[in-house]
Amino acid sequence: MKVTISYSVDYEDVPRTMAQMLKNLYDIEYPESGKLLLEARTDILTGRYSDALSSVDSLRQELAKLDQKLMDYSNIILGYSKADAELKSGIVHNEAHAPINSVTQEVSAENILDEKKEND
């Protein structure tokens, strides 16, 4: 199950925070994807096709997680970019702590009921 978490940073710290988040993604998650890709290649070259399929499936799952995080980061960067442009052009919102952008997860009642049945 996916959940949305949030935390606050000062407006001027958003670019530095995003840069650090992208660096963490590159340093921590990207290498794992590379390892899985190399494993799949080795498995194919050594005739372990079942293992190769497993490695490719794991890689696809890791890339899907990576893609979701990149989508979240894109939304934050887009929101910051719009807010920055508005501030530079003199457009100011009256909301004291308006979020730059928010990323939400839609959950339908059907999904919740399905999860409850699985847990029973």
Contacts in CASP RR format, 6 or more apart in sequence:
PFRMAT RR
TARGET T0000
AUTHOR 0000-0000-0000
METHOD contacts of the structure
MODEL  1
MKVTISYSVDYEDVPRTMAQMLKNLYDIEYPESGKLLLEARTDILTGRYS
DALSSVDSLRQELAKLDQKLMDYSNIILGYSKADAELKSGIVHNEAHAPI
NSVTQEVSAENILDEKKEND
1 115 0 8 1.000
2 105 0 8 1.000
3 105 0 8 1.000
4 102 0 8 1.000
4 103 0 8 1.000
4 104 0 8 1.000
4 105 0 8 1.000
6 99 0 8 1.000
6 102 0 8 1.000
8 97 0 8 1.000
9 17 0 8 1.000
11 83 0 8 1.000
11 100 0 8 1.000
14 76 0 8 1.000
14 80 0 8 1.000
14 100 0 8 1.000
15 80 0 8 1.000
18 73 0 8 1.000
18 76 0 8 1.000
18 77 0 8 1.000
18 80 0 8 1.000
21 73 0 8 1.000
22 73 0 8 1.000
25 66 0 8 1.000
25 69 0 8 1.000
25 70 0 8 1.000
25 73 0 8 1.000
29 62 0 8 1.000
29 65 0 8 1.000
29 66 0 8 1.000
29 69 0 8 1.000
30 66 0 8 1.000
32 62 0 8 1.000
33 59 0 8 1.000
33 62 0 8 1.000
33 63 0 8 1.000
33 66 0 8 1.000
34 59 0 8 1.000
36 55 0 8 1.000
36 56 0 8 1.000
36 58 0 8 1.000
36 59 0 8 1.000
36 62 0 8 1.000
37 55 0 8 1.000
37 59 0 8 1.000
39 51 0 8 1.000
39 55 0 8 1.000
40 52 0 8 1.000
40 55 0 8 1.000
40 56 0 8 1.000
40 59 0 8 1.000
43 49 0 8 1.000
43 51 0 8 1.000
43 52 0 8 1.000
43 55 0 8 1.000
44 52 0 8 1.000
71 103 0 8 1.000
72 103 0 8 1.000
75 101 0 8 1.000
75 103 0 8 1.000
76 100 0 8 1.000
76 101 0 8 1.000
76 103 0 8 1.000
78 101 0 8 1.000
79 100 0 8 1.000
79 101 0 8 1.000
80 100 0 8 1.000
80 101 0 8 1.000
82 100 0 8 1.000
82 101 0 8 1.000
83 100 0 8 1.000
86 92 0 8 1.000
86 93 0 8 1.000
END
